[in-house]
Amino acid sequence: MIVTLMGTGTSHGVPVLGCTCPTCTSGDHRDIRTRSSAYLKTKTAAILIDTAPELRIQALQNQIKRVDAVLLTHYHADHLCGFDDLRRFNELQGGAIPVYGNGLTVSKVRTMFDYIFDDSVQVGGGLPAVKLYEVEQTFKIADVTIIPIPVKHGRLPVNGYRIGKFAYLTDCSEISAASLNLLHGLEVLVLGVLRFRPHPTHLHLAAALEIIAELRPKRCILTHICHDFKHSESARWLPEGVELGYDGQQIEVRENEG
């Protein structure tokens, strides 16, 4: 499986509007972060995690031409507001795209993009064709097994996802013991870490490192990163096996046995 980190930034993105800090004025392409999303390509399926506001730009930059399914972590704007751009993949593929999320997320998609599901709306330039599915238990896309990982984003229930030896958890501030038990034996963990200082709805670096030390993935890549973190300096304060992600980064993950 090849995982592409399409976006690795927090809700403001980096550079932050109007900011002149060293990260926001950096010439390093790894410090330019669009809103967080990922793309997984296996032998049988192409799966998008979240539809960030920059989805069209991310797809162009990463030469994404197919989306067989979408996994939604939650309904916040920075993870969902590129949803309408799925319509181009409908045209390319000639069919509807299944979209998976927890019950609250699926409900909010119907509200936020009500025009997609309203038969009285004129088509105009086209509407996304999607099929929404509420998921709490393990399910399959083609022959790919997906395990939803429930976590808390402040008080909001959010889904992370495990696929084989890979797991993706973005906005979260708390991971229950039951969910931690689903995350052992990973080759690669992509984990949302907002900043150095504590935050009420996101993991900060120290808290994340404690979780990483408990789970002991072979490799951990941090995403949903604010402008606290300058990529070229990250080796100074990250332990071995932990790294900052960057937009366009590709990671190869061995397929799970069976």
N, C-alpha and C positions, 0 to 999 in steps of 0.2 A: 504494500500500500504506500502510495506517495501522498503526503500531506503538504498542502501549500497554505501558509499563513497569508491570507489575502490582505488582512488588516490587523494591526497589533496595538492600535491606539485606544485611549479612553474616549469618553463621550465628546470631549472638546477636540480630539485629534491633536496631532503635533505636526507643525507649529500651532500653538494656541493663538487665536486672533489677538493682535495687539501686543504680544509678548516679545520681549527682547532678551530673554534669558539665554545662556550658552547653548542649551539644547534646541530651543526654537530658532536660533540663528545659526545652527550647525550646518556645515557643508557636507556632512556625512549622510548619505541616502538612508542609512539605517535609522536615523533620527526623524525621518518623515513618516508619520504613522497615521494611516486612515483608520476608520472605526473597525473594531475587531470582527473578524470572520475567518472561516477556514474552508478549504476545499479538499475532499478526500477522493482519491482515484484508486479503485481496486481493479482486479481483472474483470469484474462484472458490473460495477456500479460507480457512478460519479455523484458524490454527495456533498451538498453545500451546507455548512453550519452558519446560520444567521444570514439575513439579507441586509447588510450594512447600507447606510445612505450612499456610499460610493460604489455600490455593487457594479454598476455599469463600467466605471473606471477600473475597478479591480479586475473584472472579467477581461477587459481589453488588455490590461497590463500583463495578465497571467495566461492569456490565450485560452480562456475557458469558453468552450463551445457546446458543452452539454451539462445538464443538471437533471439527474434521474430522480432526486429526492432532496428535500430540505429538512434539516433538523433545526428547530428554533429553541434557543435557550430560554428566552423570555421576550416580553413585548415592548421593552423600552426602545425609544426612537433610534438610538445609535446601533441597535441590533436588528431593526425591523424595517426602517423607512426606505430601503431599496426594494421593497417587496414587489412593487409594480413592474420593475425591470425583468421579472420572471417571464413576462409575456413574450419577450424575444426568444427565450429558450423553448417556449411552446411552439413558436413558429419554426424554429430550427428542427425540433424533434417531432412535430405533428401530433402532440398529445398533451394531456393534463399532467401536472407534476404533483405527486403526493407531498404533503407538508405535515410534519409531526411536531408536537409540543405537548406540554402539560395542559390540563383543562383550562386553566386561567388564560394561558397564552393563546390557545385556539379561540377562546371566547373573545379576547381583545382583538385578534386579527379580524374577526367578523365585524366588529364594531368600527375599528380604525379604517378598514378598507371595505366598508359596507357596499360600495358601488360594484365591487367584484361579484357580489352574491345577490344583487338586486336585478331581477329579470326585466324591470322597467327601464333600466339605464341604457341609453344608446351606446353602441359599441364604439363609434368614432375611430380612434387610432388603435383600438384593440384593448382587451382586458386579459389579465392573467387567468389562465385556466388551472385551477388547483383543486386538490381534494384534501381536506383537513382531517387529521386523525389525532385524537387525544391518546397519549401514551404514558403509561406508568410502569408497565412490565416490559420485559425483553421482547423484541420483535425483529423482523427481518426485512431488509431491502435487497431484492434479488437473493443471493446466498450469503449476504453480509449480516451478521448478528449484531444488533444494536442494544446496548444496555443503558437505559436512562439512569442518571445519577442525580437524585434529588438533593439540592443544597439550598441554603438560605442566602438571599441578597438583601441584608437587613431583615425585614419581615416578609419579603416577597419570596414565594417558592419559585425556584429556578431549576431548570434541568441542565446538568452536564451530561456527557455521553461517553461511553466506553465502547470501542470497536476493537476486538482482539486485544493486542498488547498496547493499544493507544487509548488515551483518554483526554478529553477536552473539557475544562471547567473554566468558564470565564467569570463574570460578575458573581462573586460569592464572598460572604463574610463568615460563614459557619458551615462546617461539614460534619454531619452527625457520625456517630460511631458506625451505624449501619451502612452509611454511604462510604465511609473510609474502608470498610471491609470489602467493598466492591472494587477497590482501586489498588489492591496489592498485585504484585507480579507484572507491573507495567514496564515496557521498554521505553516508552515516551509518554510523559505527562505534559500537557500544555495547560498552564495555570494562570489565572488572572491575578495580577499583583499591581495595585494602583500606584503606590508611592512609598516613601520611607516612613512617614508618620501614620499612626492609627487613623482609621476611617470607619464611620458607623456602618457602612454597607459594602465595603470591599476589604479584602485582605491587604494588609501592608506587608512590607518585606519580611520583618522579623517573624510575624505570625505564619507567613507562607513557608519560611524556611523550617519552622517546627513541623509543619505538615509534611513537607518534603522529606525531612529526616525520618519521620515515622513510616512513610510509604516506601521510601527508598527506590524510586524508579531509576532505571539505568541512566535516563537523561530527562531533565526537566527544563522546559522552555517557558519563559514568562511572557505573558501577553496582557492586553488591556492596560498599557503602560502610559503614565502621564509624563509631563516634561521634567519631573524630578530626575529621571534616569537618562544619562547621556551614554550612548552605546559604547563609545571608545573607552569609557572609564569603568565599565561594568565588571571587568575581571578583578578589580581591586576589592570589591565588596560582595562578590558572589562566590560560593564554594565550588569545588570541582563537581562537574556534572550538572550545574545549573547555569543557564545563560539567558540573556535577553533575546526575545524573538524580534524579527523585523519583517516588514512588508515584503512579500515575494519569497520569503524563505521556504525552501522545500526540505522535507524530512522523509526519509525512507524508513518504514516500519515493517518488521517481519510480520507475516500473516500468522494469525493464531492457529495452532494445531487444531484440526477438526473444525 
